[in-house]
Amino acid sequence: MAVPKRAFVSFDYDHDAPLKHLLVGQAKLPGSPFEIHDWSIKEASPTWRDEARRRIRASDVVIVICGEHTHTAKGVAIELEIAQQEGIPYFLLWGYADKTCTKPTAAEASDKVYKWAWDNLESLIGGAR
């Protein structure tokens, strides 16, 4: 079995924390191709950007959970910019099947938002984008 990839999860802490918990649960499933360490930065500090950069650099992939308010989440946009600057692969995940989800402002126009399904997660973690 392949070594699971280390994933950094970027999400709107004020609106989408339950989605992150669901993704953490999926990472714990037997045979999961990814693992998530709780690297959420809960409180802004003068050094939070540096800390986020350190944690993103230590990751193999960044998963951005998109919810209804992601376009207003400044922290998500900054984390995505860091991933882009550091060359860390990332993908956007549609958080709610029954709601309109938005991309972070730092997303490229060509960035697709993928349906949250186990087969998609496996493929996306494996680099299919």
KABELRA-V140926 format. One record per residue. N is the residue number from 1. PSI is psi as a letter, one per 20 degrees, with the letter a starting at -180 (none if undefined). OMEGA is omega in radians with two decimals (NA if undefined). Layout:
n/psi/omega
N/PSI/OMEGA
N/PSI/OMEGA
This chain:
n/psi/omega
1/p/-3.12
2/q/3.08
3/p/3.14
4/q/3.09
5/q/3.12
6/p/-3.08
7/p/2.96
8/p/-3.12
9/p/3.06
10/p/-3.09
11/r/3.10
12/o/-3.05
13/h/-3.09
14/h/-3.04
15/h/-2.94
16/j/3.13
17/h/3.11
18/h/3.10
19/g/3.10
20/g/3.13
21/h/3.08
22/g/3.13
23/h/3.08
24/g/3.10
25/g/3.11
26/h/3.14
27/h/-3.12
28/i/3.13
29/q/3.10
30/p/3.10
31/j/3.14
32/p/-3.13
33/j/-3.13
34/q/3.06
35/q/-3.12
36/p/2.99
37/q/-3.12
38/n/-3.12
39/j/3.14
40/p/3.08
41/o/-2.96
42/h/-3.12
43/p/3.10
44/p/3.07
45/r/3.12
46/h/-3.07
47/j/-3.03
48/h/3.12
49/g/3.10
50/g/3.13
51/g/3.10
52/g/3.13
53/g/3.12
54/g/-3.11
55/h/3.11
56/g/3.09
57/h/-3.12
58/j/-3.09
59/q/3.07
60/h/-3.07
61/q/3.05
62/p/3.07
63/p/3.11
64/o/3.09
65/p/-3.12
66/p/3.08
67/a/-3.09
68/h/-3.04
69/j/-3.07
70/h/-3.14
71/i/3.11
72/i/-3.09
73/o/-3.08
74/h/3.14
75/h/3.11
76/g/3.13
77/g/-3.14
78/g/3.12
79/h/3.10
80/g/3.08
81/g/3.12
82/g/3.11
83/g/3.13
84/g/-3.14
85/h/-3.09
86/i/3.14
87/k/3.12
88/p/3.13
89/q/3.13
90/r/2.97
91/q/-3.12
92/p/-3.07
93/p/3.12
94/o/-3.00
95/h/-3.04
96/p/-3.13
97/h/-3.02
98/j/-3.12
99/r/3.06
100/o/-3.13
101/q/-3.08
102/q/3.09
103/q/2.99
104/q/-3.08
105/h/-3.14
106/i/-3.14
107/q/3.05
108/q/3.11
109/h/-3.11
110/i/3.14
111/p/3.10
112/q/3.02
113/o/-3.03
114/q/3.07
115/p/3.12
116/o/3.11
117/q/-3.05
118/g/-3.12
119/h/3.06
120/g/-3.14
121/g/3.14
122/g/-3.13
123/g/-3.09
124/g/3.07
125/h/3.11
126/i/3.06
127/i/3.13
128/o/3.09
129/none/NA
